[in-house]
Amino acid sequence: MSLNSIDLSQYGLHVEDIVHNATPARLYEYAIIDGHAVIADSGALATRSGDKTGRSPKDKRIVDEPQTSQDIWWGDINMRLTDRAFAINRQRAIDYLNTRSRLFVFDGFAGWDPEHQLRVRVVAESAYHALFMHNMLIRLTAEQLADFGTPDMVILNAGSFPANPYTSQMTSKTSIDLSFEHGELVILGTQYAGEMKKGVFTVMNYLMPKRGVLSMHCSANEGDAGDVTLFFGLSGTGKTTLSTDPNRKLIGDDEHCWTDEGIFNIEGGCYAKVIHLTPESEPEIYQAIRFGAVLENVVYDSGTHVVNYDDASITENTRVAYPIHFIDRAKEPCVGGHPKNIIFLTCDAFGVLPPVSRLSPAQAMYHYISGYTAKVAGTEMGVTEPVATFSACFGAAFLVWHPTKYAELLAQRMQQHDARAWLVNTGWSGGGVGVGERMSLEHTRAIIDAIHDGSLKDVPSKTDPTFGFEVPLECPNVPDEILWPKNAWRNEDGFDTAARRLADLFRQNFQKYETAANDEIRAAGPAAG
């Protein structure tokens, strides 16, 4: 760690007290002195992200620049920002940061493959944000820090200062602005640390496909024989939980790239949900919550600092960020060979999809482009029944190119390396929410184990009449009656109605991609009922 050893004047910053790549212990000290955090009973730093306890996708903008404009998938995900609006917001951030008595800088890498590594610099007013990115980026050795040079990406985090809502193209006091030409991400009006993490991922999602490398919103682990599995899934489907397996090595829990040589993790740490966390349900994540980890928006006892992981009064999106080596069986460097299994995780709140299905290559592309899960009633204001959610490539919010570019790269990689695709439902069985029951984590883990050891390869199966995929009818340590979903319903007519409804939702969503998809992929969707 160094003080005042880095010159930020090239960004227009002239604060004298600069804390550069501080150790976690020093960042703890600053965070507590500044009143931003406490030490939880586990030793983790517990802090709050202010009013914003999640990402603000409607406030994210990309500058429309000549060098990149033709590449970008413009629309509701990637919204245009003018150079002038970016300059105004950037100056607003710089002016605010210059009023601070101290700034924190963290330099780190994104990407474990040196050939595709991104040098990232974070400039922030908060020790909490510096520690978060210390955990989420790849930490540098003293020699790497000395040779860091000019960063490829700079994050200017002035999140506790609002954007001016009267600035052109602003929709609120929050603004997250990305300029590929300048290599800068400017944050105003939100202290939610996940905006920095996902900003880096967005940049990698642009740069990597341009090089023919597939960037993916997925977790990854590796068996003792070197077999790699990728887990795709939206929030709440079990991506982090299921990849953190005591019998396999964790490569990463959220962001990866697939090259001609294999896969690599983009990040140096993990960012896991902790709502309802217990040492019994997720022991690896639970034990990672210790000194150096950052707990966000959890509720704790003011006297003992014991955390109540069941308390969602601040948000359901309670989180912990920790370096990947806090997981006992993490693999460092975080790289692996070509994946053998691709698992698409979905939380089907309608109780229609089987616990596990085998997908053909065309079906894999269809479900990858669809990216289905469901929001559950009660988790958001106004949601009174399950709501289907589709997010292309299981991460539409972070895509920069059109989804078909990522899908084509995935298809090429899977074909080249003979990877098998599976759809695993971690949602409801025997009926939808309020009628059926959530799949048990024990049964889902048994299914994942059976995929890994080959148990599902030759078991009897049946073709789903609506969705067309093959459904295994036997799986070790999983009751046969839940494997074929209709058998678990008391009302078979109710199941048929729910299945037709979900199939219609799939077809409606896929209409926006039909013109870019080939005949085989279009035919891989659910049958018209």
Secondary structure, DSSP 8 states (H G I E B T S, - for coil): -EES-S--GGGT---SEEEES--HHHHHHHHHHTTSEEE-TTS-EEE--TT--S--GGGEEEE--TTTTTTS-BTTTBEEE-HHHHHHHHHHHHHHHTT-SEEEEEEEEE-SSGGG-EEEEEEES-HHHHHHHHHHSB---HHHHHT--S-SEEEEEETTS---TTSTT--SS-EEEEETTTTEEEEES---THHHHHHHHHHHHHHHHHTT-EEEEEEEEE-TTS-EEEEE--TTSSHHHHHS-TTSEEEESSEEEE-SS-EEES-SEEEEE-TT--TTT-HHHHHH-STT-EEES-EE-TTT--EETT--SS-S--EEEEEGGGSTTB-SS-EE--EEEEEEEE--TTS-S-SEEEE-HHHHHHHHHH-EEEE-TTSSTT--S-EEEE-GGG-GGG--S-HHHHHHHHHHHHHHHT-EEEEEE-SEESSSTTTSEE--HHHHHHHHHHHHHTTTSSS-EEE-TTT--EEES--TTS-HHHHSHHHH-S-HHHHHHHHHHHHHHHHHHHGGGGGGS-HHHHHTS----
